[in-house]
Amino acid sequence: MRKRFRLTRRFGLLLLAPAYLLAAEANTVIVADSRRLTGMRAWWANLYNESHLQFALLTVVMIPLAGAILGMLADAGMKRIGIDLKSRVLREG
C-alpha cells in the first residue's frame, strides 16, 4: 500500500509540474488583439479581454445553439431534396 501511494504521488507531481513551472512566470497576460477588428469580431475579442468568465459562459451557450441551428438547417435541406430522416422505411424502386 505504501509503495502504491509513492507511485501515485510521483505521478501526480509529474502531472502538476507544468503548472508549477508556468506559475513561476506570473507576468504573462494573454489578450486578443482587437485593433483591426470591427463589428461582432471586435465585440467578441473585447469580451475575451475584459471577462474570461463571461466569454466562457457565452461560448458554452453558443456552441450547442449553433449546432442545433445548423442541424435543423441540414434537416430542412435534406427534406427539401427528398431525404426523409423521420421514416425508417427504406424506399427503393
C-alpha positions in Angstrom: 0.0 0.0 0.0 2.8 2.4 0.9 4.6 1.7 -2.4 1.4 2.4 -4.3 1.0 5.8 -2.6 4.5 6.7 -3.5 3.9 5.9 -7.2 0.6 7.9 -7.2 2.3 10.9 -5.5 5.2 10.9 -8.0 2.8 10.6 -10.9 0.7 13.5 -9.5 3.8 15.6 -9.1 4.8 14.8 -12.7 1.4 15.9 -13.9 1.4 19.1 -11.9 5.0 20.1 -12.9 4.0 22.2 -15.9 1.5 24.2 -13.8 4.2 24.9 -11.2 6.7 26.0 -13.9 4.1 28.3 -15.6 3.1 29.7 -12.2 6.6 31.0 -11.7 6.2 33.3 -14.7 3.2 35.3 -13.4 3.8 38.3 -15.6 2.3 36.7 -18.7 -1.0 38.2 -19.9 -3.0 36.6 -22.7 -5.1 39.1 -24.6 -6.8 39.1 -28.1 -5.5 41.8 -30.5 -8.6 43.7 -31.4 -7.1 46.7 -33.0 -8.1 45.8 -36.6 -11.4 44.1 -35.8 -14.8 45.6 -36.4 -18.3 44.7 -35.5 -19.1 41.3 -34.0 -15.4 40.2 -34.1 -14.3 43.3 -32.2 -17.1 42.7 -29.6 -16.0 39.1 -29.2 -12.3 39.9 -28.8 -13.1 42.7 -26.3 -15.4 40.3 -24.3 -12.4 37.9 -24.1 -10.1 40.7 -23.0 -12.5 42.0 -20.3 -14.0 39.0 -18.8 -12.8 35.4 -19.3 -15.8 34.1 -17.3 -18.4 35.8 -19.5 -16.5 34.8 -22.6 -16.5 31.1 -21.4 -20.2 31.1 -20.4 -21.3 32.7 -23.7 -19.1 30.2 -25.6 -20.7 27.3 -23.8 -24.1 28.6 -24.6 -23.5 29.5 -28.2 -21.7 26.3 -29.4 -24.7 23.9 -28.8 -27.1 26.6 -30.0 -25.1 26.9 -33.3 -25.0 23.1 -33.6 -28.8 22.9 -33.1 -29.4 25.6 -35.7 -27.1 24.0 -38.3 -28.7 20.6 -37.6 -32.2 22.0 -38.3 -31.0 23.7 -41.4 -29.4 20.4 -42.6 -32.6 18.5 -41.8 -34.7 21.1 -43.7 -32.3 20.9 -46.7 -32.4 17.1 -46.8 -36.2 17.1 -46.5 -36.3 19.6 -49.4 -34.3 17.3 -51.7 -36.4 14.3 -50.7 -34.5 12.6 -48.0 -36.9 11.7 -45.2 -35.0 11.2 -41.9 -38.0 10.6 -39.8 -39.1 7.4 -41.5 -37.0 4.3 -41.1 -38.6 2.6 -44.1 -36.1 2.0 -46.9 -37.8 3.0 -50.2 -36.2 1.6 -53.3 -37.7 1.4 -56.7 
